[in-house]
Amino acid sequence: MTKNSELVTTTCGRELDLSASELVLERSNSLFSYNILKLTSGEYVIAEKFFANPFNNRYILLNDDQIEQLKNL
């Protein structure tokens, strides 16, 4: 489980608490990190964090169709 006490707002406007999320996939380089988190509700969120400018961080809530597409990659 990820220990993250911050509340985030997704690109669709939902406010989520990531404190009990499960890290499914983690990718990063020197510019940004790209993580897929599974929430306790069963929903998935893509968290894009930009190291140079945290104001550009994005949290994208995935719908069921998008999750199925990711499974087939």
N, CA, C and O atoms as CSV, one atom per row, in Angstrom:
chain,resi,resn,atom,element,x,y,z
A,1,MET,N,N,0.828,-1.184,0.000
A,1,MET,CA,C,0.000,0.000,0.000
A,1,MET,C,C,0.875,1.252,0.000
A,1,MET,O,O,1.927,1.296,0.637
A,2,THR,N,N,0.424,2.243,-0.713
A,2,THR,CA,C,1.126,3.505,-0.767
A,2,THR,C,C,0.764,4.333,0.460
A,2,THR,O,O,-0.411,4.431,0.813
A,3,LYS,N,N,1.737,4.919,1.103
A,3,LYS,CA,C,1.472,5.814,2.228
A,3,LYS,C,C,1.537,7.242,1.713
A,3,LYS,O,O,2.610,7.842,1.658
A,4,ASN,N,N,0.394,7.779,1.340
A,4,ASN,CA,C,0.319,9.109,0.760
A,4,ASN,C,C,-0.896,9.792,1.355
A,4,ASN,O,O,-2.023,9.412,1.036
A,5,SER,N,N,-0.707,10.776,2.200
A,5,SER,CA,C,-1.816,11.392,2.914
A,5,SER,C,C,-2.439,12.567,2.169
A,5,SER,O,O,-3.336,13.221,2.703
A,6,GLU,N,N,-1.991,12.849,0.961
A,6,GLU,CA,C,-2.516,14.003,0.260
A,6,GLU,C,C,-3.815,13.686,-0.478
A,6,GLU,O,O,-3.982,12.605,-1.044
A,7,LEU,N,N,-4.711,14.637,-0.457
A,7,LEU,CA,C,-5.909,14.557,-1.274
A,7,LEU,C,C,-5.564,15.142,-2.632
A,7,LEU,O,O,-4.859,16.147,-2.723
A,8,VAL,N,N,-6.062,14.511,-3.683
A,8,VAL,CA,C,-5.788,14.999,-5.032
A,8,VAL,C,C,-7.102,15.191,-5.761
A,8,VAL,O,O,-8.119,14.590,-5.416
A,9,THR,N,N,-7.061,16.041,-6.776
A,9,THR,CA,C,-8.219,16.250,-7.637
A,9,THR,C,C,-7.866,15.725,-9.012
A,9,THR,O,O,-6.841,16.096,-9.584
A,10,THR,N,N,-8.716,14.860,-9.543
A,10,THR,CA,C,-8.457,14.263,-10.851
A,10,THR,C,C,-8.795,15.249,-11.960
A,10,THR,O,O,-9.400,16.294,-11.721
A,11,THR,N,N,-8.392,14.896,-13.176
A,11,THR,CA,C,-8.682,15.758,-14.326
A,11,THR,C,C,-10.179,15.867,-14.581
A,11,THR,O,O,-10.619,16.812,-15.236
A,12,CYS,N,N,-10.977,14.917,-14.076
A,12,CYS,CA,C,-12.435,15.002,-14.241
A,12,CYS,C,C,-13.104,15.703,-13.062
A,12,CYS,O,O,-14.330,15.801,-13.014
A,13,GLY,N,N,-12.303,16.193,-12.107
A,13,GLY,CA,C,-12.841,16.995,-11.012
A,13,GLY,C,C,-13.179,16.243,-9.739
A,13,GLY,O,O,-13.656,16.856,-8.784
A,14,ARG,N,N,-12.950,14.940,-9.688
A,14,ARG,CA,C,-13.216,14.184,-8.455
A,14,ARG,C,C,-12.066,14.345,-7.483
A,14,ARG,O,O,-10.901,14.327,-7.882
A,15,GLU,N,N,-12.389,14.500,-6.213
A,15,GLU,CA,C,-11.358,14.576,-5.178
A,15,GLU,C,C,-11.183,13.187,-4.582
A,15,GLU,O,O,-12.152,12.552,-4.167
A,16,LEU,N,N,-9.939,12.722,-4.544
A,16,LEU,CA,C,-9.644,11.371,-4.067
A,16,LEU,C,C,-8.561,11.407,-3.006
A,16,LEU,O,O,-7.681,12.267,-3.027
A,17,ASP,N,N,-8.636,10.470,-2.087
A,17,ASP,CA,C,-7.603,10.289,-1.077
A,17,ASP,C,C,-6.779,9.063,-1.486
A,17,ASP,O,O,-7.306,7.954,-1.573
A,18,LEU,N,N,-5.516,9.269,-1.729
A,18,LEU,CA,C,-4.645,8.186,-2.172
A,18,LEU,C,C,-3.974,7.450,-1.015
A,18,LEU,O,O,-3.089,6.626,-1.243
A,19,SER,N,N,-4.379,7.734,0.218
A,19,SER,CA,C,-3.682,7.171,1.376
A,19,SER,C,C,-3.768,5.647,1.457
A,19,SER,O,O,-2.875,5.023,2.029
A,20,ALA,N,N,-4.800,5.038,0.911
A,20,ALA,CA,C,-4.926,3.584,0.973
A,20,ALA,C,C,-4.838,2.958,-0.414
A,20,ALA,O,O,-5.377,1.876,-0.644
A,21,SER,N,N,-4.170,3.627,-1.326
A,21,SER,CA,C,-4.062,3.110,-2.691
A,21,SER,C,C,-2.954,2.070,-2.782
A,21,SER,O,O,-2.018,2.061,-1.983
A,22,GLU,N,N,-3.082,1.203,-3.767
A,22,GLU,CA,C,-2.076,0.168,-4.019
A,22,GLU,C,C,-1.320,0.528,-5.298
A,22,GLU,O,O,-1.936,0.785,-6.333
A,23,LEU,N,N,-0.009,0.546,-5.228
A,23,LEU,CA,C,0.812,0.842,-6.395
A,23,LEU,C,C,0.819,-0.365,-7.320
A,23,LEU,O,O,1.250,-1.451,-6.931
A,24,VAL,N,N,0.336,-0.173,-8.556
A,24,VAL,CA,C,0.254,-1.256,-9.530
A,24,VAL,C,C,1.433,-1.208,-10.488
A,24,VAL,O,O,1.999,-2.245,-10.833
A,25,LEU,N,N,1.805,-0.008,-10.917
A,25,LEU,CA,C,2.890,0.165,-11.879
A,25,LEU,C,C,3.606,1.463,-11.576
A,25,LEU,O,O,2.966,2.476,-11.293
A,26,GLU,N,N,4.930,1.442,-11.632
A,26,GLU,CA,C,5.718,2.648,-11.379
A,26,GLU,C,C,6.773,2.793,-12.466
A,26,GLU,O,O,7.553,1.876,-12.723
A,27,ARG,N,N,6.781,3.947,-13.091
A,27,ARG,CA,C,7.799,4.283,-14.094
A,27,ARG,C,C,8.260,5.713,-13.799
A,27,ARG,O,O,7.459,6.575,-13.438
A,28,SER,N,N,9.553,5.944,-13.958
A,28,SER,CA,C,10.049,7.305,-13.748
A,28,SER,C,C,11.336,7.517,-14.525
A,28,SER,O,O,12.035,6.570,-14.887
A,29,ASN,N,N,11.625,8.773,-14.765
A,29,ASN,CA,C,12.905,9.184,-15.323
A,29,ASN,C,C,13.300,10.472,-14.622
A,29,ASN,O,O,12.719,10.803,-13.589
A,30,SER,N,N,14.254,11.197,-15.142
A,30,SER,CA,C,14.726,12.401,-14.450
A,30,SER,C,C,13.728,13.559,-14.528
A,30,SER,O,O,13.867,14.532,-13.786
A,31,LEU,N,N,12.731,13.478,-15.403
A,31,LEU,CA,C,11.765,14.563,-15.571
A,31,LEU,C,C,10.449,14.354,-14.843
A,31,LEU,O,O,9.886,15.299,-14.292
A,32,PHE,N,N,9.956,13.124,-14.836
A,32,PHE,CA,C,8.656,12.877,-14.215
A,32,PHE,C,C,8.512,11.417,-13.806
A,32,PHE,O,O,9.291,10.555,-14.215
A,33,SER,N,N,7.494,11.166,-12.989
A,33,SER,CA,C,7.136,9.786,-12.646
A,33,SER,C,C,5.710,9.534,-13.118
A,33,SER,O,O,4.876,10.439,-13.165
A,34,TYR,N,N,5.463,8.296,-13.460
A,34,TYR,CA,C,4.185,7.871,-13.997
A,34,TYR,C,C,3.790,6.619,-13.230
A,34,TYR,O,O,4.421,5.573,-13.386
A,35,ASN,N,N,2.756,6.711,-12.405
A,35,ASN,CA,C,2.341,5.589,-11.577
A,35,ASN,C,C,0.877,5.265,-11.819
A,35,ASN,O,O,0.066,6.161,-12.056
A,36,ILE,N,N,0.541,3.987,-11.759
A,36,ILE,CA,C,-0.856,3.572,-11.778
A,36,ILE,C,C,-1.169,3.044,-10.392
A,36,ILE,O,O,-0.483,2.159,-9.880
A,37,LEU,N,N,-2.209,3.595,-9.791
A,37,LEU,CA,C,-2.614,3.242,-8.437
A,37,LEU,C,C,-4.010,2.632,-8.459
A,37,LEU,O,O,-4.873,3.082,-9.213
A,38,LYS,N,N,-4.233,1.624,-7.647
A,38,LYS,CA,C,-5.563,1.048,-7.496
A,38,LYS,C,C,-6.128,1.529,-6.168
A,38,LYS,O,O,-5.499,1.377,-5.121
A,39,LEU,N,N,-7.318,2.108,-6.224
A,39,LEU,CA,C,-7.982,2.616,-5.030
A,39,LEU,C,C,-8.761,1.496,-4.349
A,39,LEU,O,O,-9.031,0.465,-4.966
A,40,THR,N,N,-9.121,1.689,-3.093
A,40,THR,CA,C,-9.890,0.685,-2.363
A,40,THR,C,C,-11.266,0.472,-3.000
A,40,THR,O,O,-11.880,-0.574,-2.791
A,41,SER,N,N,-11.755,1.438,-3.766
A,41,SER,CA,C,-13.043,1.327,-4.456
A,41,SER,C,C,-12.958,0.423,-5.689
A,41,SER,O,O,-13.980,0.084,-6.286
A,42,GLY,N,N,-11.724,0.030,-6.069
A,42,GLY,CA,C,-11.530,-0.783,-7.265
A,42,GLY,C,C,-11.222,0.045,-8.492
A,42,GLY,O,O,-10.929,-0.508,-9.552
A,43,GLU,N,N,-11.280,1.359,-8.369
A,43,GLU,CA,C,-10.953,2.243,-9.483
A,43,GLU,C,C,-9.438,2.410,-9.587
A,43,GLU,O,O,-8.702,2.163,-8.631
A,44,TYR,N,N,-8.996,2.832,-10.755
A,44,TYR,CA,C,-7.572,3.053,-11.001
A,44,TYR,C,C,-7.319,4.520,-11.342
A,44,TYR,O,O,-8.151,5.183,-11.962
A,45,VAL,N,N,-6.159,5.006,-10.927
A,45,VAL,CA,C,-5.756,6.387,-11.187
A,45,VAL,C,C,-4.342,6.370,-11.750
A,45,VAL,O,O,-3.471,5.654,-11.255
A,46,ILE,N,N,-4.125,7.167,-12.790
A,46,ILE,CA,C,-2.772,7.413,-13.275
A,46,ILE,C,C,-2.297,8.701,-12.612
A,46,ILE,O,O,-2.954,9.737,-12.716
A,47,ALA,N,N,-1.172,8.637,-11.942
A,47,ALA,CA,C,-0.585,9.807,-11.289
A,47,ALA,C,C,0.670,10.195,-12.052
A,47,ALA,O,O,1.652,9.453,-12.070
A,48,GLU,N,N,0.632,11.369,-12.685
A,48,GLU,CA,C,1.801,11.907,-13.385
A,48,GLU,C,C,2.358,13.041,-12.545
A,48,GLU,O,O,1.689,14.053,-12.333
A,49,LYS,N,N,3.571,12.873,-12.071
A,49,LYS,CA,C,4.211,13.891,-11.232
A,49,LYS,C,C,5.448,14.415,-11.941
A,49,LYS,O,O,6.339,13.653,-12.315
A,50,PHE,N,N,5.486,15.725,-12.118
A,50,PHE,CA,C,6.588,16.392,-12.805
A,50,PHE,C,C,7.516,17.007,-11.762
A,50,PHE,O,O,7.102,17.851,-10.967
A,51,PHE,N,N,8.770,16.574,-11.775
A,51,PHE,CA,C,9.711,17.018,-10.757
A,51,PHE,C,C,10.046,18.503,-10.867
A,51,PHE,O,O,10.208,19.164,-9.841
A,52,ALA,N,N,10.153,19.040,-12.067
A,52,ALA,CA,C,10.542,20.439,-12.260
A,52,ALA,C,C,9.414,21.406,-11.926
A,52,ALA,O,O,9.673,22.530,-11.497
A,53,ASN,N,N,8.161,20.982,-12.117
A,53,ASN,CA,C,7.036,21.881,-11.878
A,53,ASN,C,C,5.855,21.086,-11.329
A,53,ASN,O,O,5.043,20.579,-12.103
A,54,PRO,N,N,5.748,20.971,-10.011
A,54,PRO,CA,C,4.670,20.168,-9.425
A,54,PRO,C,C,3.269,20.706,-9.716
A,54,PRO,O,O,2.284,19.997,-9.510
A,55,PHE,N,N,3.166,21.952,-10.194
A,55,PHE,CA,C,1.855,22.493,-10.547
A,55,PHE,C,C,1.294,21.811,-11.797
A,55,PHE,O,O,0.106,21.939,-12.092
A,56,ASN,N,N,2.139,21.091,-12.528
A,56,ASN,CA,C,1.694,20.365,-13.716
A,56,ASN,C,C,1.328,18.913,-13.417
A,56,ASN,O,O,0.998,18.162,-14.335
A,57,ASN,N,N,1.379,18.507,-12.146
A,57,ASN,CA,C,1.004,17.139,-11.793
A,57,ASN,C,C,-0.436,16.875,-12.215
A,57,ASN,O,O,-1.295,17.751,-12.116
A,58,ARG,N,N,-0.691,15.642,-12.691
A,58,ARG,CA,C,-2.047,15.275,-13.111
A,58,ARG,C,C,-2.424,13.936,-12.502
A,58,ARG,O,O,-1.585,13.054,-12.319
A,59,TYR,N,N,-3.696,13.808,-12.196
A,59,TYR,CA,C,-4.254,12.571,-11.669
A,59,TYR,C,C,-5.455,12.228,-12.540
A,59,TYR,O,O,-6.444,12.962,-12.564
A,60,ILE,N,N,-5.365,11.112,-13.253
A,60,ILE,CA,C,-6.361,10.755,-14.249
A,60,ILE,C,C,-7.093,9.502,-13.780
A,60,ILE,O,O,-6.487,8.443,-13.622
A,61,LEU,N,N,-8.392,9.629,-13.559
A,61,LEU,CA,C,-9.220,8.501,-13.154
A,61,LEU,C,C,-9.572,7.701,-14.394
A,61,LEU,O,O,-10.072,8.253,-15.374
A,62,LEU,N,N,-9.314,6.410,-14.355
A,62,LEU,CA,C,-9.576,5.549,-15.512
A,62,LEU,C,C,-10.972,4.945,-15.418
A,62,LEU,O,O,-11.431,4.572,-14.338
A,63,ASN,N,N,-11.639,4.853,-16.567
A,63,ASN,CA,C,-12.928,4.161,-16.581
A,63,ASN,C,C,-12.690,2.695,-16.932
A,63,ASN,O,O,-11.567,2.310,-17.258
A,64,ASP,N,N,-13.734,1.880,-16.869
A,64,ASP,CA,C,-13.598,0.436,-17.079
A,64,ASP,C,C,-13.034,0.090,-18.452
A,64,ASP,O,O,-12.215,-0.822,-18.565
A,65,ASP,N,N,-13.458,0.803,-19.504
A,65,ASP,CA,C,-12.946,0.529,-20.859
A,65,ASP,C,C,-11.453,0.792,-20.935
A,65,ASP,O,O,-10.720,0.025,-21.559
A,66,GLN,N,N,-10.995,1.859,-20.312
A,66,GLN,CA,C,-9.572,2.192,-20.350
A,66,GLN,C,C,-8.750,1.151,-19.579
A,66,GLN,O,O,-7.634,0.821,-19.980
A,67,ILE,N,N,-9.298,0.641,-18.481
A,67,ILE,CA,C,-8.602,-0.389,-17.717
A,67,ILE,C,C,-8.454,-1.648,-18.548
A,67,ILE,O,O,-7.390,-2.268,-18.551
A,68,GLU,N,N,-9.510,-2.033,-19.253
A,68,GLU,CA,C,-9.441,-3.218,-20.113
A,68,GLU,C,C,-8.406,-3.047,-21.218
A,68,GLU,O,O,-7.695,-3.994,-21.553
A,69,GLN,N,N,-8.317,-1.846,-21.785
A,69,GLN,CA,C,-7.311,-1.588,-22.813
A,69,GLN,C,C,-5.908,-1.714,-22.250
A,69,GLN,O,O,-5.025,-2.256,-22.914
A,70,LEU,N,N,-5.686,-1.222,-21.034
A,70,LEU,CA,C,-4.367,-1.326,-20.405
A,70,LEU,C,C,-3.977,-2.782,-20.158
A,70,LEU,O,O,-2.805,-3.139,-20.276
A,71,LYS,N,N,-4.942,-3.611,-19.821
A,71,LYS,CA,C,-4.658,-5.028,-19.583
A,71,LYS,C,C,-4.148,-5.722,-20.827
A,71,LYS,O,O,-3.412,-6.705,-20.738
A,72,ASN,N,N,-4.540,-5.210,-22.001
A,72,ASN,CA,C,-4.165,-5.837,-23.264
A,72,ASN,C,C,-2.880,-5.276,-23.869
A,72,ASN,O,O,-2.498,-5.678,-24.968
A,73,LEU,N,N,-2.212,-4.368,-23.183
A,73,LEU,CA,C,-0.951,-3.803,-23.703
A,73,LEU,C,C,0.202,-4.737,-23.464
A,73,LEU,O,O,1.335,-4.427,-23.834
